[in-house]
Amino acid sequence: MSYITTKNSYITVNGNQIAYREVGKGKSDLPLVMLVHLAATLDNWDPKLLDLISEKHHVIVLDLPGVGASEGKVADTIPGMAVQTIEIIRALGYDKINLLGLSMGGMIAQEIIRANNQLVHRLILAGTAPRGGMEVDKVTGKTFKFMIKAAIKKVDPKRYIFYNHDEEGGREAEKVLNRMGERSKAFTDKEMNVPGFLTQLKAIKRWGKSEKDDLQYITQPTLIVNGDHDMQVPTVNSYHMNDKITDSSVIIYPNAGHGSIFQYAEVFSQELINFLGE
């Protein structure tokens, strides 16, 4: 089944209905749990990327509490979001997973491992940064700046947050956004609410202003991925994480920004499948 026609499933966690989707069930021994970026719901995953990954792996994507169709409140800290994620994973019946985090999702992924190192077998950090990383505390200002630019141009804010601002970046953004737009209303998630979005921004800023992290607690094999021109979370953070995480490797895609894993869906999906199969 294609991700574009996969409906929400629900599980009750701490009295709240939590929305999730899964594809490729039975394709791998461990599920790959994927955590999405700021202000995103289940509809903001590139369906092409998820279809490619799910050819070989069982994939689970989540709406954390207060996000999309999930009940509850958005946690006001990144570690709090990590605790919520662990509770959902446990409720789904898993005590071992592979874990991918994109942008804010990558920040949450790091805190998941800090809280429970034994839960994650292999880790993928995409378009993200360590706690206290370069310009993480500036994400709020950048987000609003790009949103204003998008409003003036009458385009989706992801056009400028995730892709280069030149003509080539525009073409790449259009490809991905068109793929996401193929989902019919019968299969859509609820949109992100404004209070939850603002709470996420505050959590990221607080995490960015916190003490710099040495990442020595991450002992899992780790794949770090980004574009060579990430304006939202500067690419240099990917190199810093690679230096600090002992068992890690880094892939930097050319002429790409914050959304490199969507822009390079075919190449990245193969790199990811190879990494998980090692």
Accessible surface in RSA format (square Angstrom, percent):
REM  Atomic radii and reference values for relative SASA: ProtOr
REM  Chains: A
REM  Algorithm: Lee & Richards
REM  Probe-radius: 1.40
REM  Slices: 20
REM RES _ NUM      All-atoms   Total-Side   Main-Chain    Non-polar    All polar
REM                ABS   REL    ABS   REL    ABS   REL    ABS   REL    ABS   REL
RES MET A   1   181.28  93.9 105.79  70.0  75.49 179.7 110.27  93.7  71.01  94.1
RES SER A   2    43.20  36.5  32.72  43.7  10.48  24.1  31.19  66.4  12.01  16.8
RES TYR A   3     1.84   0.9   1.84   1.0   0.00   0.0   1.84   1.4   0.00   0.0
RES ILE A   4    28.55  16.2  27.92  20.8   0.63   1.5  27.92  20.1   0.63   1.7
RES THR A   5    58.25  41.4  53.93  54.7   4.32  10.3  44.98  60.4  13.27  20.1
RES THR A   6     9.80   7.0   9.80   9.9   0.00   0.0   9.78  13.1   0.02   0.0
RES LYS A   7   127.72  62.3 119.17  73.1   8.55  20.4  61.49  55.3  66.22  70.5
RES ASN A   8    29.53  20.4   9.40   9.1  20.13  48.5   6.56  15.8  22.97  22.2
RES SER A   9    43.29  36.6  37.77  50.4   5.51  12.7  14.21  30.3  29.08  40.7
RES TYR A  10   100.14  46.8  70.63  40.2  29.51  76.8  49.60  37.3  50.54  62.3
RES ILE A  11    39.71  22.6  33.96  25.3   5.75  13.9  39.71  28.6   0.00   0.0
RES THR A  12    88.25  62.8  66.96  67.9  21.29  50.7  43.95  59.0  44.29  67.0
RES VAL A  13    15.64  10.3  10.82   9.8   4.82  11.6  13.68  11.9   1.96   5.3
RES ASN A  14   114.16  78.7  73.21  70.7  40.96  98.6  36.74  88.4  77.42  74.8
RES GLY A  15    65.36  80.6   0.00   N/A  65.36  80.6  32.58  89.4  32.79  73.4
RES ASN A  16    44.04  30.4  44.04  42.6   0.00   0.0   0.30   0.7  43.74  42.3
RES GLN A  17    84.60  47.3  84.00  61.4   0.60   1.4  15.08  32.1  69.52  52.7
RES ILE A  18     0.87   0.5   0.87   0.6   0.00   0.0   0.87   0.6   0.00   0.0
RES ALA A  19     0.00   0.0   0.00   0.0   0.00   0.0   0.00   0.0   0.00   0.0
RES TYR A  20    25.52  11.9  25.52  14.5   0.00   0.0   0.62   0.5  24.90  30.7
RES ARG A  21     0.66   0.3   0.16   0.1   0.50   1.2   0.35   0.5   0.30   0.2
RES GLU A  22    44.48  25.5  29.46  22.3  15.02  35.8  12.32  23.8  32.16  26.3
RES VAL A  23     8.88   5.8   3.59   3.2   5.30  12.8   8.88   7.7   0.00   0.0
RES GLY A  24    18.51  22.8   0.00   N/A  18.51  22.8   7.70  21.1  10.81  24.2
RES LYS A  25   144.39  70.4 117.35  72.0  27.04  64.4  70.69  63.6  73.70  78.5
RES GLY A  26    71.33  88.0   0.00   N/A  71.33  88.0  37.29 102.3  34.04  76.2
RES LYS A  27   113.09  55.2  87.59  53.7  25.50  60.7  64.53  58.1  48.56  51.7
RES SER A  28    29.38  24.8   7.52  10.0  21.86  50.4  18.19  38.7  11.19  15.7
RES ASP A  29   149.29 104.6 114.20 113.7  35.09  83.0  35.77  84.2 113.52 113.2
RES LEU A  30    46.29  25.8  43.84  31.4   2.45   6.2  43.84  30.8   2.45   6.6
RES PRO A  31     2.29   1.7   2.21   2.0   0.07   0.3   2.21   1.8   0.07   0.5
RES LEU A  32     0.21   0.1   0.21   0.1   0.00   0.0   0.21   0.1   0.00   0.0
RES VAL A  33     0.61   0.4   0.61   0.6   0.00   0.0   0.61   0.5   0.00   0.0
RES MET A  34     0.21   0.1   0.00   0.0   0.21   0.5   0.00   0.0   0.21   0.3
RES LEU A  35     4.65   2.6   3.72   2.7   0.93   2.3   4.65   3.3   0.00   0.0
RES VAL A  36    16.65  11.0  11.47  10.4   5.18  12.5  11.47  10.0   5.18  14.0
RES HIS A  37     9.70   5.3   9.11   6.3   0.59   1.5   7.17   7.4   2.53   2.9
RES LEU A  38    17.81   9.9  13.12   9.4   4.69  11.8  13.12   9.2   4.69  12.6
RES ALA A  39    37.80  34.8  25.06  38.7  12.74  29.0  25.06  35.3  12.74  33.7
RES ALA A  40     1.45   1.3   0.00   0.0   1.45   3.3   0.23   0.3   1.22   3.2
RES THR A  41     7.61   5.4   7.52   7.6   0.09   0.2   2.91   3.9   4.70   7.1
RES LEU A  42     0.35   0.2   0.27   0.2   0.08   0.2   0.35   0.2   0.00   0.0
RES ASP A  43    32.17  22.5  26.16  26.0   6.01  14.2  18.40  43.3  13.77  13.7
RES ASN A  44    25.32  17.5  25.32  24.5   0.00   0.0   0.31   0.8  25.01  24.2
RES TRP A  45     1.48   0.6   0.07   0.0   1.40   3.3   0.00   0.0   1.48   2.4
RES ASP A  46     0.00   0.0   0.00   0.0   0.00   0.0   0.00   0.0   0.00   0.0
RES PRO A  47     8.88   6.5   8.88   8.1   0.00   0.0   8.88   7.3   0.00   0.0
RES LYS A  48    68.89  33.6  62.57  38.4   6.32  15.1  36.32  32.7  32.57  34.7
RES LEU A  49     0.00   0.0   0.00   0.0   0.00   0.0   0.00   0.0   0.00   0.0
RES LEU A  50     0.23   0.1   0.23   0.2   0.00   0.0   0.23   0.2   0.00   0.0
RES ASP A  51    42.59  29.8  39.59  39.4   3.00   7.1  22.05  51.9  20.55  20.5
RES LEU A  52    42.62  23.7  41.62  29.8   1.00   2.5  41.70  29.3   0.93   2.5
RES ILE A  53     0.00   0.0   0.00   0.0   0.00   0.0   0.00   0.0   0.00   0.0
RES SER A  54     9.70   8.2   8.31  11.1   1.39   3.2   0.59   1.3   9.12  12.8
RES GLU A  55   107.83  61.9  92.81  70.2  15.02  35.8  33.27  64.3  74.56  60.9
RES LYS A  56   124.47  60.7 116.58  71.5   7.89  18.8  61.12  55.0  63.34  67.5
RES HIS A  57    20.24  11.1  20.24  14.1   0.00   0.0  15.34  15.8   4.91   5.7
RES HIS A  58     8.09   4.4   8.09   5.6   0.00   0.0   0.96   1.0   7.12   8.3
RES VAL A  59     0.64   0.4   0.39   0.4   0.25   0.6   0.39   0.3   0.25   0.7
RES ILE A  60     1.03   0.6   1.03   0.8   0.00   0.0   1.03   0.7   0.00   0.0
RES VAL A  61     1.00   0.7   1.00   0.9   0.00   0.0   1.00   0.9   0.00   0.0
RES LEU A  62     5.53   3.1   0.26   0.2   5.27  13.2   0.26   0.2   5.27  14.2
RES ASP A  63     0.58   0.4   0.15   0.1   0.43   1.0   0.43   1.0   0.15   0.1
RES LEU A  64    18.86  10.5  17.22  12.3   1.63   4.1  17.22  12.1   1.63   4.4
RES PRO A  65    14.32  10.4  13.83  12.6   0.49   1.8  13.83  11.4   0.49   3.0
RES GLY A  66     8.42  10.4   0.00   N/A   8.42  10.4   7.72  21.2   0.70   1.6
RES VAL A  67     7.76   5.1   7.76   7.0   0.00   0.0   7.76   6.7   0.00   0.0
RES GLY A  68    11.48  14.2   0.00   N/A  11.48  14.2   0.00   0.0  11.48  25.7
RES ALA A  69    15.47  14.2   4.13   6.4  11.34  25.8   5.37   7.6  10.10  26.7
RES SER A  70     8.17   6.9   0.00   0.0   8.17  18.8   0.22   0.5   7.96  11.1
RES GLU A  71    86.78  49.8  79.29  60.0   7.49  17.8  38.21  73.9  48.57  39.7
RES GLY A  72    35.67  44.0   0.00   N/A  35.67  44.0  11.83  32.5  23.84  53.4
RES LYS A  73   179.65  87.6 168.45 103.4  11.20  26.7 114.37 102.9  65.29  69.5
RES VAL A  74    21.70  14.3   6.91   6.3  14.79  35.6   7.28   6.3  14.42  39.1
RES ALA A  75    15.89  14.6   7.36  11.4   8.53  19.4  15.59  21.9   0.30   0.8
RES ASP A  76    83.98  58.8  81.13  80.8   2.85   6.7  22.10  52.0  61.88  61.7
RES THR A  77    35.30  25.1  34.94  35.4   0.35   0.8  26.97  36.2   8.33  12.6
RES ILE A  78     0.78   0.4   0.00   0.0   0.78   1.9   0.00   0.0   0.78   2.1
RES PRO A  79    60.37  44.0  59.10  53.9   1.26   4.6  59.62  49.2   0.75   4.6
RES GLY A  80    22.40  27.6   0.00   N/A  22.40  27.6  20.18  55.4   2.22   5.0
RES MET A  81     2.86   1.5   2.86   1.9   0.00   0.0   1.55   1.3   1.32   1.7
RES ALA A  82     0.93   0.9   0.93   1.4   0.00   0.0   0.93   1.3   0.00   0.0
RES VAL A  83    75.99  50.0  75.54  68.4   0.45   1.1  75.99  66.0   0.00   0.0
RES GLN A  84    29.38  16.4  28.25  20.6   1.13   2.7  13.85  29.5  15.53  11.8
RES THR A  85     0.00   0.0   0.00   0.0   0.00   0.0   0.00   0.0   0.00   0.0
RES ILE A  86    23.64  13.4  23.64  17.6   0.00   0.0  23.64  17.0   0.00   0.0
RES GLU A  87    66.24  38.0  60.10  45.5   6.14  14.6  25.68  49.7  40.56  33.1
RES ILE A  88     1.16   0.7   1.16   0.9   0.00   0.0   1.16   0.8   0.00   0.0
RES ILE A  89     0.59   0.3   0.42   0.3   0.17   0.4   0.59   0.4   0.00   0.0
RES ARG A  90   107.80  45.3  92.71  47.3  15.09  35.9  44.02  60.2  63.78  38.7
RES ALA A  91    44.58  41.0  12.80  19.8  31.78  72.3  25.03  35.3  19.55  51.8
RES LEU A  92    35.14  19.6  10.64   7.6  24.50  61.6  13.15   9.2  21.99  59.2
RES GLY A  93    64.51  79.6   0.00   N/A  64.51  79.6  33.21  91.1  31.31  70.1
RES TYR A  94    54.50  25.4  50.73  28.9   3.77   9.8  38.97  29.3  15.53  19.1
RES ASP A  95   105.41  73.8  94.98  94.5  10.43  24.7  25.07  59.0  80.34  80.1
RES LYS A  96    69.90  34.1  67.33  41.3   2.56   6.1  44.12  39.7  25.78  27.5
RES ILE A  97     0.00   0.0   0.00   0.0   0.00   0.0   0.00   0.0   0.00   0.0
RES ASN A  98     7.35   5.1   7.35   7.1   0.00   0.0   0.00   0.0   7.35   7.1
RES LEU A  99     0.00   0.0   0.00   0.0   0.00   0.0   0.00   0.0   0.00   0.0
RES LEU A 100     0.00   0.0   0.00   0.0   0.00   0.0   0.00   0.0   0.00   0.0
RES GLY A 101     0.00   0.0   0.00   N/A   0.00   0.0   0.00   0.0   0.00   0.0
RES LEU A 102     0.69   0.4   0.69   0.5   0.00   0.0   0.69   0.5   0.00   0.0
RES SER A 103     7.76   6.6   7.76  10.4   0.00   0.0   0.00   0.0   7.76  10.9
RES MET A 104     6.68   3.5   6.55   4.3   0.14   0.3   6.55   5.6   0.14   0.2
RES GLY A 105     0.00   0.0   0.00   N/A   0.00   0.0   0.00   0.0   0.00   0.0
RES GLY A 106     0.00   0.0   0.00   N/A   0.00   0.0   0.00   0.0   0.00   0.0
RES MET A 107     1.42   0.7   1.42   0.9   0.00   0.0   1.42   1.2   0.00   0.0
RES ILE A 108     1.94   1.1   1.94   1.4   0.00   0.0   1.94   1.4   0.00   0.0
RES ALA A 109     0.00   0.0   0.00   0.0   0.00   0.0   0.00   0.0   0.00   0.0
RES GLN A 110     0.02   0.0   0.02   0.0   0.00   0.0   0.01   0.0   0.02   0.0
RES GLU A 111     7.80   4.5   6.41   4.8   1.39   3.3   0.64   1.2   7.16   5.8
RES ILE A 112     0.00   0.0   0.00   0.0   0.00   0.0   0.00   0.0   0.00   0.0
RES ILE A 113     1.03   0.6   0.00   0.0   1.03   2.5   0.00   0.0   1.03   2.8
RES ARG A 114    88.45  37.1  62.55  31.9  25.91  61.7  47.38  64.8  41.07  24.9
RES ALA A 115    65.73  60.4  23.91  36.9  41.83  95.2  34.18  48.1  31.56  83.6
RES ASN A 116    32.39  22.3  27.53  26.6   4.86  11.7  11.77  28.3  20.62  19.9
RES ASN A 117    46.65  32.2  39.28  38.0   7.37  17.8  25.28  60.8  21.37  20.7
RES GLN A 118   129.24  72.3 126.76  92.6   2.48   5.9  58.92 125.4  70.31  53.3
RES LEU A 119     0.84   0.5   0.00   0.0   0.84   2.1   0.81   0.6   0.03   0.1
RES VAL A 120     2.41   1.6   0.00   0.0   2.41   5.8   0.00   0.0   2.41   6.5
RES HIS A 121    79.06  43.2  74.85  52.0   4.20  10.8  46.18  47.6  32.88  38.3
RES ARG A 122    27.77  11.7  27.77  14.2   0.00   0.0   0.05   0.1  27.73  16.8
RES LEU A 123     0.00   0.0   0.00   0.0   0.00   0.0   0.00   0.0   0.00   0.0
RES ILE A 124     0.00   0.0   0.00   0.0   0.00   0.0   0.00   0.0   0.00   0.0
RES LEU A 125     0.24   0.1   0.00   0.0   0.24   0.6   0.00   0.0   0.24   0.6
RES ALA A 126     0.25   0.2   0.25   0.4   0.00   0.0   0.25   0.3   0.00   0.0
RES GLY A 127     2.71   3.3   0.00   N/A   2.71   3.3   0.73   2.0   1.98   4.4
RES THR A 128     0.23   0.2   0.00   0.0   0.23   0.6   0.00   0.0   0.23   0.4
RES ALA A 129     0.00   0.0   0.00   0.0   0.00   0.0   0.00   0.0   0.00   0.0
RES PRO A 130     3.69   2.7   3.69   3.4   0.00   0.0   3.69   3.0   0.00   0.0
RES ARG A 131    50.86  21.4  50.08  25.5   0.78   1.8   6.72   9.2  44.14  26.7
RES GLY A 132     5.64   7.0   0.00   N/A   5.64   7.0   1.51   4.1   4.13   9.2
RES GLY A 133    10.68  13.2   0.00   N/A  10.68  13.2   5.94  16.3   4.74  10.6
RES MET A 134    88.58  45.9  79.07  52.3   9.51  22.6  70.68  60.1  17.90  23.7
RES GLU A 135    60.01  34.5  53.46  40.4   6.56  15.6   7.27  14.1  52.74  43.1
RES VAL A 136     0.22   0.1   0.00   0.0   0.22   0.5   0.00   0.0   0.22   0.6
RES ASP A 137    37.83  26.5  31.49  31.3   6.34  15.0   1.86   4.4  35.97  35.9
RES LYS A 138   114.54  55.9 109.61  67.3   4.93  11.7  78.04  70.2  36.50  38.9
RES VAL A 139     5.04   3.3   5.00   4.5   0.04   0.1   5.00   4.3   0.04   0.1
RES THR A 140    32.87  23.4  32.26  32.7   0.61   1.5  29.93  40.2   2.93   4.4
RES GLY A 141    48.53  59.9   0.00   N/A  48.53  59.9  39.27 107.8   9.26  20.7
RES LYS A 142    28.93  14.1  26.78  16.4   2.15   5.1  25.93  23.3   3.00   3.2
RES THR A 143     2.76   2.0   2.76   2.8   0.00   0.0   2.76   3.7   0.00   0.0
RES PHE A 144    78.03  39.0  77.97  48.3   0.07   0.2  78.02  47.3   0.02   0.0
RES LYS A 145   125.72  61.3 119.40  73.3   6.31  15.0  73.57  66.2  52.14  55.5
RES PHE A 146     9.05   4.5   9.05   5.6   0.00   0.0   9.05   5.5   0.00   0.0
RES MET A 147    65.48  33.9  61.49  40.7   3.99   9.5  59.35  50.5   6.13   8.1
RES ILE A 148   108.38  61.7 106.14  79.1   2.24   5.4 108.37  78.0   0.01   0.0
RES LYS A 149    72.38  35.3  70.29  43.1   2.09   5.0  44.24  39.8  28.14  30.0
RES ALA A 150     0.45   0.4   0.45   0.7   0.00   0.0   0.45   0.6   0.00   0.0
RES ALA A 151    70.95  65.2  48.08  74.2  22.87  52.0  58.62  82.6  12.33  32.7
RES ILE A 152   127.35  72.5 103.19  76.9  24.16  58.2 110.68  79.7  16.67  45.3
RES LYS A 153   120.27  58.7  99.29  60.9  20.98  49.9  46.38  41.7  73.88  78.7
RES LYS A 154   187.03  91.2 152.99  93.9  34.04  81.0 104.51  94.1  82.52  87.9
RES VAL A 155    64.85  42.7  45.73  41.4  19.11  46.1  55.58  48.3   9.27  25.1
RES ASP A 156    54.46  38.1  40.54  40.4  13.92  32.9  19.71  46.4  34.75  34.7
RES PRO A 157    50.60  36.9  50.60  46.1   0.00   0.0  50.60  41.8   0.00   0.0
RES LYS A 158    33.49  16.3  33.49  20.5   0.00   0.0  14.15  12.7  19.34  20.6
RES ARG A 159    27.27  11.4  27.27  13.9   0.00   0.0  10.86  14.8  16.41   9.9
RES TYR A 160    16.81   7.8  16.80   9.6   0.01   0.0   2.08   1.6  14.73  18.2
RES ILE A 161    20.22  11.5  18.00  13.4   2.23   5.4  18.00  13.0   2.23   6.0
RES PHE A 162     7.42   3.7   7.14   4.4   0.28   0.7   7.33   4.4   0.08   0.2
RES TYR A 163     4.15   1.9   3.06   1.7   1.09   2.8   1.18   0.9   2.97   3.7
RES ASN A 164    17.06  11.8  16.35  15.8   0.71   1.7   4.82  11.6  12.24  11.8
RES HIS A 165    58.25  31.8  31.57  21.9  26.69  68.3  23.91  24.6  34.34  40.0
RES ASP A 166    80.17  56.2  67.29  67.0  12.88  30.5  45.36 106.8  34.81  34.7
RES GLU A 167   143.19  82.2 130.66  98.8  12.53  29.8  59.36 114.8  83.83  68.4
RES GLU A 168    66.71  38.3  64.86  49.1   1.85   4.4  16.61  32.1  50.10  40.9
RES GLY A 169     4.00   4.9   0.00   N/A   4.00   4.9   3.66  10.0   0.34   0.8
RES GLY A 170    19.07  23.5   0.00   N/A  19.07  23.5  14.26  39.1   4.81  10.8
RES ARG A 171   134.53  56.5 131.25  66.9   3.27   7.8  63.49  86.8  71.03  43.1
RES GLU A 172    29.35  16.8  29.35  22.2   0.00   0.0   0.81   1.6  28.53  23.3
RES ALA A 173     0.55   0.5   0.55   0.9   0.00   0.0   0.55   0.8   0.00   0.0
RES GLU A 174   104.54  60.0  99.64  75.4   4.90  11.7  29.87  57.8  74.67  61.0
RES LYS A 175   112.03  54.7 105.21  64.6   6.82  16.2  71.45  64.3  40.59  43.2
RES VAL A 176     1.83   1.2   1.83   1.7   0.00   0.0   1.83   1.6   0.00   0.0
RES LEU A 177    36.40  20.3  28.56  20.4   7.85  19.7  28.76  20.2   7.65  20.6
RES ASN A 178    87.17  60.1  79.25  76.6   7.92  19.1  24.47  58.9  62.70  60.6
RES ARG A 179    44.15  18.5  44.15  22.5   0.00   0.0  27.56  37.7  16.59  10.1
RES MET A 180    22.77  11.8  12.02   8.0  10.75  25.6  12.02  10.2  10.75  14.2
RES GLY A 181    62.14  76.6   0.00   N/A  62.14  76.6  35.77  98.2  26.37  59.1
RES GLU A 182   122.28  70.2  92.05  69.6  30.24  72.0  40.27  77.9  82.02  67.0
RES ARG A 183    22.42   9.4   7.37   3.8  15.05  35.8   4.31   5.9  18.12  11.0
RES SER A 184    55.35  46.8  44.03  58.8  11.32  26.1  51.64 110.0   3.71   5.2
RES LYS A 185   193.09  94.2 175.19 107.5  17.90  42.6 118.21 106.4  74.88  79.8
RES ALA A 186    78.24  71.9  44.68  68.9  33.56  76.3  57.63  81.2  20.61  54.6
RES PHE A 187    50.37  25.2  46.55  28.8   3.82   9.9  49.90  30.3   0.46   1.3
RES THR A 188    65.28  46.4  41.30  41.9  23.98  57.2  24.56  33.0  40.72  61.6
RES ASP A 189    12.58   8.8   0.00   0.0  12.58  29.8   1.71   4.0  10.87  10.8
RES LYS A 190   142.38  69.5 135.12  82.9   7.26  17.3  85.64  77.1  56.74  60.4
RES GLU A 191   157.86  90.6 138.87 105.1  18.99  45.2  55.19 106.8 102.67  83.8
RES MET A 192    32.89  17.0  10.19   6.7  22.70  54.0  10.19   8.7  22.70  30.1
RES ASN A 193    65.32  45.0  58.13  56.2   7.19  17.3  38.63  93.0  26.69  25.8
RES VAL A 194   101.18  66.6  97.95  88.7   3.22   7.8  99.15  86.1   2.03   5.5
RES PRO A 195    94.98  69.2  89.24  81.3   5.75  20.9  93.54  77.2   1.44   9.0
RES GLY A 196     5.37   6.6   0.00   N/A   5.37   6.6   4.76  13.1   0.61   1.4
RES PHE A 197    21.12  10.6  21.12  13.1   0.00   0.0  21.12  12.8   0.00   0.0
RES LEU A 198    72.61  40.4  72.07  51.6   0.54   1.4  72.16  50.7   0.45   1.2
RES THR A 199    35.51  25.3  34.59  35.1   0.92   2.2   9.11  12.2  26.40  39.9
RES GLN A 200     4.96   2.8   4.96   3.6   0.00   0.0   0.00   0.0   4.96   3.8
RES LEU A 201     4.38   2.4   4.35   3.1   0.03   0.1   4.35   3.1   0.03   0.1
RES LYS A 202   142.10  69.3 136.17  83.5   5.94  14.1  82.30  74.1  59.80  63.7
RES ALA A 203     0.46   0.4   0.00   0.0   0.46   1.1   0.00   0.0   0.46   1.2
RES ILE A 204     3.45   2.0   3.45   2.6   0.00   0.0   3.45   2.5   0.00   0.0
RES LYS A 205    89.25  43.5  88.51  54.3   0.74   1.8  34.75  31.3  54.49  58.0
RES ARG A 206   127.82  53.7 119.31  60.8   8.50  20.2  53.73  73.4  74.08  44.9
RES TRP A 207     6.77   2.7   4.92   2.4   1.85   4.4   6.57   3.5   0.20   0.3
RES GLY A 208     8.47  10.4   0.00   N/A   8.47  10.4   0.00   0.0   8.47  19.0
RES LYS A 209   135.02  65.9  99.85  61.3  35.17  83.7  63.59  57.2  71.43  76.1
RES SER A 210    42.58  36.0  27.75  37.0  14.83  34.2  19.07  40.6  23.51  32.9
RES GLU A 211   140.40  80.6 121.96  92.3  18.44  43.9  50.74  98.1  89.66  73.2
RES LYS A 212   147.32  71.9 131.85  80.9  15.47  36.8 102.10  91.9  45.22  48.2
RES ASP A 213     6.38   4.5   3.86   3.8   2.52   6.0   2.01   4.7   4.37   4.4
RES ASP A 214    87.20  61.1  80.50  80.1   6.70  15.8  35.55  83.7  51.65  51.5
RES LEU A 215     0.16   0.1   0.00   0.0   0.16   0.4   0.00   0.0   0.16   0.4
RES GLN A 216   103.88  58.1  87.35  63.8  16.53  39.4  44.40  94.5  59.49  45.1
RES TYR A 217    47.69  22.3  34.43  19.6  13.25  34.5  44.31  33.3   3.37   4.2
RES ILE A 218     2.71   1.5   0.00   0.0   2.71   6.5   0.00   0.0   2.71   7.4
RES THR A 219    92.44  65.7  72.29  73.3  20.15  48.0  63.03  84.7  29.41  44.5
RES GLN A 220    11.23   6.3   8.37   6.1   2.86   6.8  10.00  21.3   1.24   0.9
RES PRO A 221    34.49  25.1  34.44  31.4   0.05   0.2  34.49  28.5   0.00   0.0
RES THR A 222     1.56   1.1   0.00   0.0   1.56   3.7   0.00   0.0   1.56   2.4
RES LEU A 223     7.17   4.0   7.17   5.1   0.00   0.0   7.17   5.0   0.00   0.0
RES ILE A 224     0.12   0.1   0.12   0.1   0.00   0.0   0.12   0.1   0.00   0.0
RES VAL A 225     0.40   0.3   0.00   0.0   0.40   1.0   0.00   0.0   0.40   1.1
RES ASN A 226     0.04   0.0   0.04   0.0   0.00   0.0   0.00   0.0   0.04   0.0
RES GLY A 227     0.00   0.0   0.00   N/A   0.00   0.0   0.00   0.0   0.00   0.0
RES ASP A 228    70.64  49.5  47.83  47.6  22.81  53.9  21.92  51.6  48.72  48.6
RES HIS A 229    97.52  53.3  95.11  66.1   2.41   6.2  62.04  63.9  35.48  41.3
RES ASP A 230     7.58   5.3   0.00   0.0   7.58  17.9   0.00   0.0   7.58   7.6
RES MET A 231    48.91  25.3  37.98  25.1  10.93  26.0  24.32  20.7  24.59  32.6
RES GLN A 232     5.43   3.0   5.43   4.0   0.00   0.0   1.16   2.5   4.27   3.2
RES VAL A 233     0.89   0.6   0.89   0.8   0.00   0.0   0.89   0.8   0.00   0.0
RES PRO A 234    20.50  14.9  19.99  18.2   0.50   1.8  20.50  16.9   0.00   0.0
RES THR A 235    16.30  11.6  13.17  13.4   3.13   7.5  12.91  17.3   3.39   5.1
RES VAL A 236    52.15  34.3  47.88  43.3   4.27  10.3  49.30  42.8   2.85   7.7
RES ASN A 237     0.04   0.0   0.04   0.0   0.00   0.0   0.00   0.0   0.04   0.0
RES SER A 238     0.17   0.1   0.17   0.2   0.00   0.0   0.00   0.0   0.17   0.2
RES TYR A 239   104.59  48.8 104.05  59.2   0.54   1.4  76.25  57.3  28.34  34.9
RES HIS A 240    68.64  37.5  67.45  46.9   1.19   3.0  37.96  39.1  30.68  35.7
RES MET A 241     0.28   0.1   0.28   0.2   0.00   0.0   0.28   0.2   0.00   0.0
RES ASN A 242    38.95  26.9  30.25  29.2   8.70  20.9   0.17   0.4  38.78  37.5
RES ASP A 243   119.49  83.7  82.92  82.5  36.56  86.5  29.83  70.2  89.65  89.4
RES LYS A 244    66.27  32.3  60.53  37.1   5.74  13.7  45.73  41.2  20.54  21.9
RES ILE A 245     1.95   1.1   0.05   0.0   1.91   4.6   0.44   0.3   1.52   4.1
RES THR A 246   125.66  89.4  92.31  93.6  33.35  79.5  78.64 105.6  47.02  71.1
RES ASP A 247    74.60  52.3  69.07  68.7   5.53  13.1  20.15  47.4  54.44  54.3
RES SER A 248    26.03  22.0   0.36   0.5  25.67  59.1   2.97   6.3  23.06  32.3
RES SER A 249    57.31  48.4  52.98  70.7   4.33  10.0  45.57  97.0  11.75  16.5
RES VAL A 250    44.65  29.4  21.30  19.3  23.35  56.3  21.30  18.5  23.35  63.3
RES ILE A 251    35.58  20.2  32.31  24.1   3.28   7.9  35.58  25.6   0.00   0.0
RES ILE A 252    42.98  24.5  16.98  12.6  26.00  62.7  16.98  12.2  26.00  70.6
RES TYR A 253    11.24   5.2  11.24   6.4   0.00   0.0  11.24   8.4   0.00   0.0
RES PRO A 254    73.36  53.5  71.68  65.3   1.68   6.1  73.36  60.6   0.00   0.0
RES ASN A 255    83.77  57.8  77.72  75.1   6.05  14.6   5.63  13.5  78.14  75.5
RES ALA A 256     0.18   0.2   0.00   0.0   0.18   0.4   0.18   0.3   0.00   0.0
RES GLY A 257     1.39   1.7   0.00   N/A   1.39   1.7   1.35   3.7   0.04   0.1
RES HIS A 258     4.44   2.4   1.99   1.4   2.46   6.3   0.43   0.4   4.01   4.7
RES GLY A 259     0.19   0.2   0.00   N/A   0.19   0.2   0.19   0.5   0.00   0.0
RES SER A 260     2.75   2.3   2.75   3.7   0.00   0.0   0.00   0.0   2.75   3.9
RES ILE A 261     0.87   0.5   0.87   0.6   0.00   0.0   0.87   0.6   0.00   0.0
RES PHE A 262     2.67   1.3   2.43   1.5   0.25   0.6   2.43   1.5   0.25   0.7
RES GLN A 263    29.48  16.5   8.04   5.9  21.44  51.0   2.65   5.6  26.82  20.3
RES TYR A 264    51.22  23.9  47.43  27.0   3.79   9.9  37.75  28.4  13.47  16.6
RES ALA A 265     2.85   2.6   1.55   2.4   1.30   3.0   1.55   2.2   1.30   3.4
RES GLU A 266   106.66  61.2  97.56  73.8   9.10  21.7  30.46  58.9  76.19  62.2
RES VAL A 267    76.18  50.1  70.78  64.1   5.40  13.0  75.79  65.9   0.38   1.0
RES PHE A 268     0.00   0.0   0.00   0.0   0.00   0.0   0.00   0.0   0.00   0.0
RES SER A 269     4.76   4.0   4.76   6.4   0.00   0.0   0.04   0.1   4.73   6.6
RES GLN A 270    95.01  53.1  94.67  69.2   0.34   0.8  41.57  88.5  53.44  40.5
RES GLU A 271    66.46  38.2  64.03  48.4   2.43   5.8   5.99  11.6  60.47  49.4
RES LEU A 272     0.00   0.0   0.00   0.0   0.00   0.0   0.00   0.0   0.00   0.0
RES ILE A 273    28.42  16.2  26.86  20.0   1.56   3.8  26.86  19.3   1.56   4.2
RES ASN A 274    79.07  54.5  70.15  67.8   8.92  21.5  26.11  62.8  52.96  51.2
RES PHE A 275    14.16   7.1  13.43   8.3   0.73   1.9  13.97   8.5   0.19   0.6
RES LEU A 276    16.82   9.4   0.11   0.1  16.72  42.0   0.11   0.1  16.72  45.0
RES GLY A 277    63.23  78.0   0.00   N/A  63.23  78.0  31.38  86.1  31.85  71.3
RES GLU A 278   140.02  80.4  87.13  65.9  52.89 125.9  66.13 127.9  73.89  60.3
END  Absolute sums over single chains surface
CHAIN  1 A    11567.0       9318.2       2248.8       6299.4       5267.6
END  Absolute sums over all chains
TOTAL         11567.0       9318.2       2248.8       6299.4       5267.6
